[in-house]
Amino acid sequence: MAMGMTYRHTTMPKAKVAITLDARALKRIDRLVREGRHPNRSQAIEAAVDEHLDRLERRRLAEECAKLDPRAERALAEEALGADVVAWPEY
């Protein structure tokens, strides 16, 4: 194992699937295995998929927040706080 690298060990059952990759992607994966960043192709692909899914899940909150209307949110906050608010800063 390469210095500083960590591998995810899981006790969850795994399923074997067939995937199709272009030659460029496969060469990149093989290079990662040769460099010792992953013990084999399967674990390199699994790590890439896990990282991508994690990134998508983290981004979901930001995407949902971007849908909010700042004026409508401000109006709701002012309604809830009543006269306690002197002025709201601009976004």
C-alpha positions in Angstrom: 0.0 0.0 0.0 1.3 3.5 -0.9 2.3 5.8 2.0 -0.6 7.9 3.1 -3.2 6.1 1.1 -6.3 4.6 2.8 -8.6 2.0 1.4 -12.2 1.6 2.3 -12.9 -1.7 3.9 -16.5 -2.7 4.1 -18.4 -5.6 5.4 -21.3 -4.9 3.1 -22.0 -7.5 0.4 -20.8 -6.7 -3.0 -22.3 -7.4 -6.4 -20.3 -8.1 -9.5 -21.3 -6.0 -12.5 -20.0 -5.6 -16.0 -19.1 -2.1 -17.2 -17.8 -0.7 -20.4 -14.9 1.8 -20.4 -13.1 3.5 -23.2 -9.4 2.8 -23.6 -8.3 6.1 -22.2 -10.2 5.5 -18.9 -8.9 2.0 -18.6 -5.3 3.2 -19.1 -5.8 5.8 -16.3 -7.1 3.2 -14.0 -4.3 0.8 -14.7 -1.8 3.6 -14.0 -3.4 4.2 -10.6 -3.0 0.4 -9.9 0.6 0.4 -11.1 1.4 3.4 -8.9 0.0 1.5 -5.9 -2.8 4.0 -5.3 -5.3 1.1 -5.5 -4.7 -2.6 -5.2 -6.6 -3.5 -8.4 -8.9 -2.2 -11.1 -12.1 -3.1 -9.2 -11.1 -1.1 -6.1 -10.0 1.8 -8.2 -13.3 2.0 -10.0 -15.2 1.5 -6.7 -13.3 4.4 -5.1 -14.0 6.6 -8.1 -17.7 5.8 -8.0 -17.9 6.3 -4.2 -16.2 9.7 -4.5 -18.5 10.8 -7.3 -21.6 9.8 -5.4 -20.4 11.5 -2.2 -19.8 14.7 -4.2 -23.3 14.5 -5.7 -24.9 14.1 -2.3 -22.9 17.0 -0.8 -23.8 19.2 -3.7 -27.6 18.5 -3.3 -28.0 20.9 -0.4 -26.3 23.7 -2.3 -28.5 23.1 -5.3 -31.7 23.1 -3.1 -30.6 26.3 -1.4 -30.0 28.0 -4.8 -33.7 27.4 -5.6 -34.8 29.6 -2.7 -36.0 33.1 -3.4 -34.0 35.5 -1.1 -37.0 38.0 -0.9 -39.5 35.3 0.1 -37.1 33.9 2.7 -36.5 37.3 4.1 -40.3 37.9 4.3 -40.8 34.7 6.2 -38.0 35.5 8.6 -39.3 39.0 9.2 -42.8 37.6 9.8 -41.4 35.2 12.4 -39.2 37.7 14.1 -41.7 40.5 14.0 -40.5 43.9 15.2 -37.2 42.5 16.6 -35.4 43.1 13.3 -34.2 46.6 12.5 -32.8 46.0 9.0 -31.5 42.9 7.0 -28.1 43.1 5.3 -28.1 42.8 1.5 -27.2 39.4 0.0 
